[in-house]
Amino acid sequence: MAVSDPTGTIATPAGFIVRRAGKRLPVARLLERATELEATGFVIGLPLDEAGEDTPLTREARALGKSLGERSGHPVHFIDERFTTAAALKAIREMQGSTRGRRGDVDALAATLLLRAALDRL
Protein backbone atom coordinates (compact mmCIF):
# COMPACT_ATOMS: atom_id res chain seq x y z
CA MET A 1 0.00 0.00 0.00
CA ALA A 2 1.02 3.61 -0.52
CA VAL A 3 -0.44 6.97 0.38
CA SER A 4 0.04 10.50 -0.88
CA ASP A 5 0.09 13.77 0.97
CA PRO A 6 -3.06 15.92 0.72
CA THR A 7 -1.61 17.90 -2.20
CA GLY A 8 -0.87 14.77 -4.23
CA THR A 9 2.80 15.69 -4.42
CA ILE A 10 4.51 12.96 -2.41
CA ALA A 11 3.83 9.21 -2.43
CA THR A 12 5.10 7.12 0.47
CA PRO A 13 4.82 3.44 1.44
CA ALA A 14 1.98 2.68 3.85
CA GLY A 15 2.69 -0.91 4.79
CA PHE A 16 1.02 -3.98 3.41
CA ILE A 17 -1.84 -6.36 4.05
CA VAL A 18 -1.13 -10.05 3.67
CA ARG A 19 -3.64 -12.07 1.70
CA ARG A 20 -3.47 -15.72 2.55
CA ALA A 21 -3.36 -18.09 -0.41
CA GLY A 22 -6.80 -19.24 -1.48
CA LYS A 23 -8.61 -16.66 0.65
CA ARG A 24 -10.91 -13.87 -0.49
CA LEU A 25 -9.67 -10.37 -1.10
CA PRO A 26 -9.30 -8.49 2.22
CA VAL A 27 -11.76 -5.76 1.26
CA ALA A 28 -12.88 -4.99 4.82
CA ARG A 29 -9.26 -4.66 6.02
CA LEU A 30 -8.38 -2.45 3.03
CA LEU A 31 -11.34 -0.18 3.80
CA GLU A 32 -10.36 -0.07 7.47
CA ARG A 33 -6.79 0.88 6.55
CA ALA A 34 -8.03 3.48 4.05
CA THR A 35 -10.09 5.07 6.82
CA GLU A 36 -7.05 5.10 9.13
CA LEU A 37 -5.01 6.81 6.40
CA GLU A 38 -7.86 9.26 5.63
CA ALA A 39 -7.91 8.13 2.00
CA THR A 40 -10.17 9.97 -0.42
CA GLY A 41 -9.65 7.63 -3.37
CA PHE A 42 -7.97 4.47 -4.53
CA VAL A 43 -5.40 3.63 -7.18
CA ILE A 44 -5.48 -0.04 -8.11
CA GLY A 45 -2.69 -1.66 -10.10
CA LEU A 46 -3.73 -3.77 -13.05
CA PRO A 47 -1.53 -6.84 -13.52
CA LEU A 48 -1.69 -6.97 -17.32
CA ASP A 49 0.25 -9.50 -19.37
CA GLU A 50 3.27 -8.50 -21.47
CA ALA A 51 1.01 -7.60 -24.40
CA GLY A 52 -1.10 -5.32 -22.18
CA GLU A 53 -4.06 -7.70 -22.11
CA ASP A 54 -6.21 -8.62 -19.13
CA THR A 55 -5.44 -11.76 -17.13
CA PRO A 56 -7.44 -13.53 -14.41
CA LEU A 57 -5.58 -11.37 -11.87
CA THR A 58 -6.54 -8.23 -13.80
CA ARG A 59 -10.20 -9.16 -13.52
CA GLU A 60 -9.72 -9.74 -9.80
CA ALA A 61 -8.11 -6.29 -9.43
CA ARG A 62 -11.03 -4.68 -11.26
CA ALA A 63 -13.49 -6.50 -8.98
CA LEU A 64 -11.53 -5.25 -5.95
CA GLY A 65 -11.67 -1.69 -7.24
CA LYS A 66 -15.40 -1.95 -7.88
CA SER A 67 -16.00 -3.25 -4.36
CA LEU A 68 -13.82 -0.60 -2.74
CA GLY A 69 -15.51 2.17 -4.71
CA GLU A 70 -19.03 0.95 -3.98
CA ARG A 71 -18.41 0.41 -0.28
CA SER A 72 -16.45 3.61 0.35
CA GLY A 73 -18.02 6.04 -2.10
CA HIS A 74 -14.49 7.09 -3.12
CA PRO A 75 -13.24 7.26 -6.71
CA VAL A 76 -11.14 4.38 -8.00
CA HIS A 77 -8.45 4.74 -10.65
CA PHE A 78 -6.79 1.81 -12.40
CA ILE A 79 -3.24 1.92 -13.70
CA ASP A 80 -0.99 -0.58 -15.46
CA GLU A 81 1.30 -2.08 -12.83
CA ARG A 82 3.60 -3.96 -15.17
CA PHE A 83 7.23 -3.69 -14.14
CA THR A 84 6.59 -1.84 -10.84
CA THR A 85 7.86 -4.79 -8.79
CA ALA A 86 10.95 -5.02 -11.00
CA ALA A 87 11.55 -1.29 -10.52
CA ALA A 88 11.14 -1.64 -6.75
CA LEU A 89 13.59 -4.54 -6.62
CA LYS A 90 16.08 -2.57 -8.70
CA ALA A 91 15.79 0.46 -6.40
CA ILE A 92 16.40 -1.66 -3.31
CA ARG A 93 19.41 -3.34 -4.93
CA GLU A 94 20.83 0.04 -5.97
CA MET A 95 20.68 1.08 -2.32
CA GLN A 96 22.50 -2.17 -1.57
CA GLY A 97 19.58 -3.43 0.45
CA SER A 98 18.39 -6.99 0.75
CA THR A 99 14.99 -8.14 -0.49
CA ARG A 100 15.21 -11.52 1.17
CA GLY A 101 12.14 -12.14 3.30
CA ARG A 102 10.83 -8.63 2.56
CA ARG A 103 8.05 -9.36 0.06
CA GLY A 104 5.65 -6.96 1.81
CA ASP A 105 8.20 -4.15 1.83
CA VAL A 106 8.93 -4.69 -1.86
CA ASP A 107 5.20 -4.63 -2.61
CA ALA A 108 4.77 -1.40 -0.59
CA LEU A 109 7.59 0.24 -2.56
CA ALA A 110 6.05 -0.99 -5.82
CA ALA A 111 2.72 0.50 -4.69
CA THR A 112 4.50 3.78 -4.02
CA LEU A 113 5.94 3.81 -7.55
CA LEU A 114 2.50 3.00 -8.94
CA LEU A 115 0.89 5.80 -6.93
CA ARG A 116 3.58 8.25 -8.03
CA ALA A 117 2.82 7.38 -11.67
CA ALA A 118 -0.91 7.82 -11.06
CA LEU A 119 -0.40 11.19 -9.35
CA ASP A 120 1.68 12.34 -12.31
CA ARG A 121 -1.14 11.38 -14.70
CA LEU A 122 -3.96 12.79 -12.58
KAHUNOR-V543951 format. One record per pair of residues at least 12 apart in sequence whose ideal C-beta (glycine too) atoms are under 8 Angstrom apart, sorted by the first residue. I is the first residue (numbers start at 0). GAP is how many residues later the second one is. If there is no record, write none. Layout:
i:I gap:GAP
i:I gap:GAP
This chain:
i:0 gap:12
i:0 gap:13
i:0 gap:14
i:0 gap:15
i:0 gap:16
i:0 gap:32
i:0 gap:107
i:0 gap:110
i:1 gap:12
i:1 gap:106
i:1 gap:109
i:1 gap:110
i:1 gap:112
i:1 gap:113
i:2 gap:34
i:2 gap:36
i:2 gap:112
i:3 gap:111
i:3 gap:115
i:7 gap:111
i:7 gap:114
i:8 gap:110
i:10 gap:101
i:10 gap:102
i:10 gap:104
i:10 gap:105
i:10 gap:108
i:11 gap:100
i:12 gap:92
i:12 gap:95
i:12 gap:96
i:12 gap:98
i:12 gap:99
i:13 gap:19
i:13 gap:23
i:13 gap:94
i:13 gap:97
i:14 gap:18
i:14 gap:89
i:14 gap:93
i:15 gap:88
i:15 gap:89
i:15 gap:91
i:15 gap:92
i:15 gap:95
i:16 gap:12
i:16 gap:13
i:16 gap:16
i:17 gap:86
i:24 gap:35
i:24 gap:38
i:24 gap:39
i:24 gap:42
i:26 gap:37
i:26 gap:40
i:26 gap:41
i:26 gap:44
i:29 gap:34
i:29 gap:38
i:30 gap:37
i:30 gap:40
i:30 gap:41
i:33 gap:34
i:33 gap:38
i:33 gap:40
i:38 gap:33
i:38 gap:35
i:39 gap:34
i:40 gap:33
i:40 gap:34
i:40 gap:35
i:40 gap:36
i:41 gap:23
i:41 gap:26
i:41 gap:27
i:41 gap:30
i:41 gap:32
i:41 gap:33
i:41 gap:34
i:41 gap:35
i:42 gap:33
i:42 gap:34
i:42 gap:35
i:42 gap:36
i:42 gap:71
i:42 gap:72
i:42 gap:75
i:43 gap:17
i:43 gap:18
i:43 gap:20
i:43 gap:21
i:43 gap:24
i:43 gap:32
i:43 gap:33
i:43 gap:34
i:43 gap:35
i:44 gap:16
i:44 gap:33
i:44 gap:34
i:44 gap:35
i:44 gap:36
i:44 gap:39
i:44 gap:65
i:44 gap:66
i:44 gap:69
i:45 gap:12
i:45 gap:15
i:45 gap:16
i:45 gap:32
i:45 gap:33
i:45 gap:34
i:45 gap:35
i:46 gap:14
i:46 gap:34
i:46 gap:35
i:47 gap:32
i:47 gap:33
i:47 gap:34
i:49 gap:32
i:51 gap:28
i:51 gap:30
i:60 gap:17
i:61 gap:16
i:64 gap:13
i:76 gap:41
i:76 gap:45
i:78 gap:35
i:78 gap:38
i:78 gap:39
i:78 gap:42
i:80 gap:29
i:80 gap:33
i:83 gap:26
i:83 gap:27
i:83 gap:29
i:83 gap:30
i:84 gap:21
i:84 gap:22
i:84 gap:25
i:86 gap:23
i:86 gap:26
i:87 gap:18
i:87 gap:19
i:87 gap:21
i:87 gap:22
i:87 gap:24
i:87 gap:25
i:88 gap:17
i:90 gap:18
i:91 gap:14
i:91 gap:17
